[in-house]
């Protein structure tokens, strides 16, 4: 994990922007937490987990199967934040990884931009 403990990618996005699963998987946890605000965790198998934080609304439930590109939530400004954005975390075997290589920044929706990288 990086020294800052940040362990993810922050993407500026207006409240209500659809948040999409980065890969096929199963939702293992969804809810609200003090620091992360609205959150969704997706297990992709093989010890790989993605985490989506600061969501205004979760659109999935624990146990639900999702496909890459499925809308799983709406972005927000919940939890401990200074403004609306999506925090995207990626973990393998419990270690934080940089999720940016899985995204195509040139194909991010209009109005969505990288704020802070891993």
N, C-alpha and C positions, 0 to 999 in steps of 0.2 A: 504494500500500500504506500502511496506517496507520503512524504513527511508531513504534509498538511493534514492528512487523514481524510482528505476530500474524497478520494477513491471513485471518481466518476467524471461525467461530462455534463456541463450545464448548457442548456439550449434556451435562449430567449424565445418566448412564445407568449402571445396574448392569452389571457384567461379564456378558456373554452376551446382552445385549439385541440383537435383530436390527437391523441397519443397512440401510436401504433406499436404492436409487438415487433421486436427486431427479429424474431425467429419463432418457429413452431414450438409449442410447449404446453404446460399445464399450470394454471394459476394456483399457487400454493398458499398465498396469503394476500389479503387485501383489507384495508382499513385505514384508520387515522392514527398517527403517532406524533408526539410532541415535536421532535426535530424535523422529521420527514413530512409531516402533514399527511394528506391523502397519499396512500402508497399502494402499489401493486407489485407483487413478486411473481415471476414466471420461471418455472423449472424447465430447462430445455433438454434435460437428460445428460448423462455422462458427467455429472458434477457441475454443470454450467447453469447459472442462475442470473436473470436480469432483474433489476429493481428500478422502479419508476416512482419519483417522489414529487411532492408539492402539488398534487393533483386536486382540482376543484371537484371532480366527480369521477368515481370509479364505475366502469360500465360492465365489469365482470365479477364473478364470484369464485371463491376458492373451490378447486376441483374442476373448473371449466377448462376445456381444451381450447387453445387459440392457435391460429395460423399466422405466419409472418405477414405483417401488414394489417391485421385485424385491429380495429379501434378498440382499445381496452380502457381508456379513460379520457378525461379532458384536462388540459393543463390548467394550472392555477398558481396561487401564491399562498399556499397553506403551510403550516409548520413554521420553522425558524428561517425566514427568508427576508431579503431586502426588496424584492420585486418579483413579478410573475416570471416563472421559468420552469422548465422540466429538468430535474436531475436524473440522469440515466447512469445506473451502475451496472457493471458486468463482473461476475465472479466465476472462477473456476477452481474447484477444490478449496474454496474459502478464500482464495487470494484475489484481490482486486485487479482487474484488467482494464485497459483503455478501450472503451466501446467505439471510438471514432472510426477505426478501420472497418467496422461493420456497416457504417453509414456512408452514404454518398453525399457529402456536403453540398455539391452542386445541385442535388435533387431535393434538398430540404424545401418544405413548403414556403411560399412567400411569407415574409415576416418572421421566419424562424432562423436564428443564427447562433453559432457557437459563441458562448460567453467565456467559459472556463474549461480547459481541457485537462483531464487526468493529470 
